[in-house]
Amino acid sequence: MQLLTIGINHHTAPVALRERVAFPLEAIEPALGGLRTLWAGRASLGAPEAAILSTCNRTELYCATDDRAPREAAIEWLAGYHGMDAAELAPHVYALPQSEAARHAFRVASGLDSMVLGETQILGQMKSAVRAASDAGALGTYLNQLFQRTFAVAKEVRATTAVGAQSVSMAAAAVRLAQRIFDTISNQRVLFIGAGEMIELCATHFAAQSPRELVVANRTAERGAKLAERFRGHSIPLSELPARMHEFDIIVSCTASTLPIIGLGAMERAVKARRRRPIFIVDLAVPRDIEPEVAKLPDVFLYTVDDLGAIVREGNASRQAAVAEAEAIIETRVQQFMQWLDARSVVPVIRHMHTQADALRRAELERAHKMLARGDDPAAVLEAMSLSLTNKLIHGPTHALNRASSDDRATLVELLGGVYRHAKPSEH
């Protein structure tokens, strides 16, 4: 079984491409079913294992398979699933086998591969991805072990290093950008579209600036109202957005919608109604909630999740010592995982040896029973059975020694010598 991670992220692909290969959480389980069905026809040793991690910064497939060309197969499947040409996707894809896959998983969960260094949200997203894979029946021995170790490493990194200390979050970066547009946020009306974890974080940061008004628009009215109440704001239904967008100076959107929430036409009308007053928009969703063409409108300042990256990275340099500590922890844990993986590679051989030895034992036992049934001397039967079983068990090694070349024979002699030196008769 080969371990492999393939994917694209904010390092290798722009948001325009990442949003095209994103998976809503509810789509992961059926998608995994299709992927495993495809690979099952190509595999020879058993059903492949797979998990999909999809966030605003990355879409990744974690796989354990004996497919001889897993990278090509995975890229073709990912592109085909999203109706893309594999040639368009391939230049942006990274493929990480074995220890590289483990190292990557450990770094991702620890927040070292995030746009926000040390951020904690990715760990929860990875756990959700693992639960989805488990519900789909797509996890097995290899990926289960990988992810359990991944979560343990993330916990160790966060407990023993300062990687996440004083990190600049996306929410904080959004506030900083808004402060560049407006003298003070306390005079502005702020609209949040969505009610998930990211919007909650943004609302916390903006509420700290005491905006003039704070409003939440969400598909589920009850959840939107509950979030707005926490920050002494109020909620509106999504259906009111086109008619009321012009009222807001700051809009922050992050939903799980697969289609834009705000289109160019609606924003053109809002800009006209605002009479050249600037409007600041942060789109943290992937796929994007705001049509990209909106950025071309006068007096509109639209920023995507990628645009916030530069501000976030400003605070990363001061934490490089903590990063080095985290990388050292991860490297040690990668080596331990690879030792486990290497040990697993001999399991099929050992299982085959047991099966073959048991077949020989059963055949000799059956022959002995027949000899006893016809009245042969029990001592003679036991002697004959032991001799025959011994000859059959050493036939393979003897045959290999006789047919081996001189170089191979020397190696076999050393190996078999070690094996039989440790094979002592039982004292019972």
Secondary structure, DSSP 4 states (H G I P E B T S, - for coil): -EEEEEEEETTTS-HHHHGGG---HHHHHHHHHHHHHHHHTT-SSS--EEEEEE-SSEEEEEEEE--SSHHHHHHHHHHHHTT--HHHHGGG-EEEEHHHHHHHHHHHHTTSSSSSTT-SHHHHHHHHHHHHHHHTT---HHHHHHHHHHHHHHHHHHHHS-TTTT---HHHHHHHHHHHHSS-GGGSEEEEE--SHHHHHHHHHHHTT--SEEEEEESSHHHHHHHHHHTT-EEEEGGGHHHHGGG-SEEEE----SS-SB-HHHHHHHHHHHTT--EEEEE--SS-SB-GGGGGSTTEEEEETTTTHHHHHTTTGGGHHHHHHHHHHHHHHHHHHHHHHHHHHTHHHHHHHHHHHHHHHHHHHHHHHHHHHTT--HHHHHHHHHHHHHHHHHHHHHHHHHHS-HHHHHHHHHHHHHHHHS-PPP--
